[in-house]
């Protein structure tokens, strides 16, 4: 723990954020962790539970049946996590999960409705599916925090539609003290850890111009923006005194996801902001995944080293920097 990040004062808020969470799947075969997943988040719980707000991306459906909407080719993956695993998210400390990703519809409307029911039963907020829940609001320390999520594929609220993004963010800004935006975008794979300029394409699909998107959201009044989608970490930035994580990679994806090398890097980032949304400081809690186990503390130093390299190289004009201990602080 870093002094000042946990148990923040009433005039500050701490937000813990992670990337993709898919706790195990029963499709196409049963691939589930030991002990019904009870130990998946053991190393992460202290940080997630002690933050004022903990957010992530729910990759896949929480459901027990249904037909897969994905094909059977080598690039087709469908994730179906048992509904009995939903309490693990609450126990870990999550308050909000994005559903705006390319796996939320893996089992169609039946899977989406089941996922929403599961999250509702756990008191976990969500958003991101077109025509369903557009945004959510939670109160912490007497402050209203607005949350929304955008994705790149057809059934999500699309981040490619900046007019729509602007409307949703503007609405939250008008009603809330703090606004947090999630996005699923960018090309995928180990070769995609650097943040490019301009739009990205993957498997013939426009995956967004993510610098533009993140800056656009902050220009419209958002205070924290966190991304996921590439399955690897990308740079973090402080822009106009607001925090951006361009990709938090895989966080808890014990099966059917490549976890070798940098794909196994599983950062948990906690930022402290003031009640106006201004970034004060942050901490990277570096973790690495092992198949079937979930995120565990990184003893090698590789996660922080990788994130420092990406941040220094890809967003040199950021207002913040990261030191060897994973502390994020404003440049002097």
Secondary structure, 3 states (H helix, E strand, C coil): CCCCCCCCCCCEEEEEEEEEECCEECCCCCEECHHHHCCCCCCCHHHHHHCCEEEEEECCEECCCCCCCCCCCCCCCCCEECHHHHHHHHHHCCCEEECCCCCCCCCHHHHHHHHHHHHHHHCCEEECECCCCCCEEEEECCEEEEEEEEECCCCECECCCHHHHHHHHHHHHHHCCEEEEEEECCCCCHHHCCCCCCCEEECCEEEECHHHHHHHHHHCCCCEEEEECCCCECCEEEECCEEEECCECEEECCCCCCCCHHHHECCEEEEEEECCCCEEEEEEECEEEECCCEEEECCCCHHHHHHHHHHHHHCCCCCEEECCCCEEEECC
